[in-house]
Amino acid sequence: MMKLFAILLFLLFGAALGWLFLSDSGYVLIAWQQSSIEMSLMLAVLLLLFGSVIAVIAFELVFGVFGLRALVEKWLQQRRYHHAQHSLSKGMASLAVENYSQAEKHFLRSAQLAVDSLPAYLAASQAAQAQLAMQRAEDYLVLAETSANRLTVELARVRLWISSGQWEAAASRLKNLYSHERKEPVIAELLLESLLKLQSWQDMMDLLPALSKTLTGSRLNAQLKEAYQRSLYWLAQTGNRVDKVSTLKRLRDFWGTLPSFIQQDGDIVQSYAEAIMTIGFEEEAEALVRTTLMQQWHNGLVVVYGRIRYSQPEQSLQIATEWLKKHPQSPVLLLTLGRLSLQNRQWLEAKMYFEQSLTLHKSTETYAEFVRLLQHLNDPEAGHYFIAGLNQLVTKPLPNLPLP
C-alpha cells in the first residue's frame, strides 16, 4: 500500500513538473569569463539529474572497487566503539565515587553508541537504582532486553525488586524462571532467599526437594540449612495440637523426603529432634539424638540430650557418662551430665558437673543452671555465681565505682 502511494505521489510530482515546463520553459544562463552557455530550464534540470546519477554511480564504483567503503565503515565502527568504551569507563569511575547521576549519563551515552549495549544498560540501571529512581532503572532493563540475554536481564530485574523490597514480585518471577532453568544455582538461591523473607513455608517445603538438587553437590549451604530448620520448626508449631500423632507423621514424612547427606547433618538432626520434642515425643527424640551421637559428635545434639525428660533417666545418665571417657574436656557434655544428674536427683554430682563445665567455658546457660541448683540447696555461693553469670551478659566491663 505504501509503495503504491509513493508511486502515485511520484507520478503526480512528475506531472506537475512537466506542466510547469510546458507552461513556461524558462532558460538557464551559465557565464564564465568570456564564455557563456544558454539552455532551457528543462534541459538544465535533466542534465543536473543525469550528472547526479553519474556521480553517484562513479562514487559507488570507486568505493566498492577499491574497498574505500569498507575502510570508512570500519573507521566509523572503531570510532563509535572507542567513544562507547570511553563513556563506559567514565561511568564506572563516577559510580566508584558514588556520583550516580553523572555515572548514569555516561552509561546511557555508552549504551547508545555500543554494538552490545547490555553492560551499559545494566550499569545505568544500577546507577538509577542507587538514586531510588526505580522506574528509570526498570526502563533501562527493558531497553537492554533481547531474546539472547533475557535471563541476564530477568535476574537483574529480580535483584532490583529485591533491593526495593518487592519480595512478592521477585518470588513470583523466580518461580517462573526456576521452572524453566532448574540447573541455575543463582535462581535457586534467590528464590530460596525470597521464600525465607516472605516466610512462605508451604511453598518452600514444596520446592525444597528440587532446590536441594540444584544447590547441593556434596555440601549443604547455610541458606538451605536454614530453610530445612525453619520448615521443621514450622511443621511442629502449626501441627494439630490435639492429634499430635498426625503432626509427628507430617514431620516423619517431611524428614523422609530429605536426601541422606542432609539427614546426616548434625544441625538438621538437632532441629528435627527439637521439633519432635516440641510436640511431646521425647523418647523418639532421645533415640534419634543418641543414634546420631554414636556416629558423629555434635555439641548441639549433646545439649538437646540434656534437655529431654526421660522416663528412665538413670539409663541416659549412664550413656552420657560413657561419652565422657572420649570427651572429658567437653563443657556442653558436662552441662548435660549435670542436667541428667538433676533428673536422677543426684544434687552433689550435678553441682560438680556444673562447676567443671564452668571451669572449661563460662556459659550463661550453665551459670543459670548452677545458680538455680545452689539456690535450692541454700548454698551461700549462689549469689556469687549469679553475679558472675550476669557479667557474661554485659558486653563491657563495669566501671570501678565506689560501693557501700
Buried (B, 14 or more C-beta within 10 A) or exposed (E): EEEEEEEEEEEEEEEEEEEEBEEEEEEBEEEEEEEEEEEEBBEBBEEEEEEEEEEEEEEEEEBEEEEEBEEEEEEEEEEBEEBBBBBBEBBBEBBEEEBBEBBBBBBBBBBBBBEEBBBBBBBBBBBBBBEEBBEBBBBBBEBBBEEEBEBBBBBBBBBBBBBBEBBEBBBBBBBEBBEEBEEBEBBBBBBBBBBBBBEBBEBBBEBBEBBBEBBBEEEBEEBBBBBBBBBBBBBBEEBEEEEBEEBBEBBEEBBEEBEEBBBBBBBBBBBBBBBBBBBEBBBBBBEBBBEBBEEEBBBBBBBBBBBBEBEEBEEBBEBBEEBBEEBEEBBBBBBBBBBBBBBBEBEEBBBBBBBBBBEBEBBEEBBBBBBBBBEEBEBEBBEEBBEBBEEEEEEEEEEEEEEE
